């Protein structure tokens, strides 16, 4: 299974290197996250090893594509003067997410079993993808804005 995730990741890295998604990075990242979440949720239901390996392959590809897109988006979105400070926050937050996931894994397994825990993890990834795509907390315009000449 880990090998299938790894091979999917390698293929995902090759595909990512060939695709330029600068203008559509948010949609592409949401699709990559869906490519992680759906196979992850279905992995616990896979009745055969070949199907489980195929799902792991797809999930690994989505993980690497998501990683590459998120890492390369930060320098494109931020000014050079704040990039180091922002990365100084993003990296520890990413590591904290790994730690939080590790801490939640045991209780999820105890509460839902392996199939349920995988489904909850996959659903969480899909919710993050939907939030990324729809941005519900983004500032909403409060009416017409009037341009003031400088």
Buried (B, 14 or more C-beta within 10 A) or exposed (E): BEEBBBBBBEBBBEEBEEEEBEEEBBEBBBBBBBBBBBBBBBBBEBEEEEEBBBBBBBBBBBBBBBBBBBEBBEEEEBEEEEBEEBBEEBEEEEEEEEEEEEEBEEEBEEEBEEBEBBBBBBBBBBEBBBEBBEEEEEEEEEEEEEEEEE
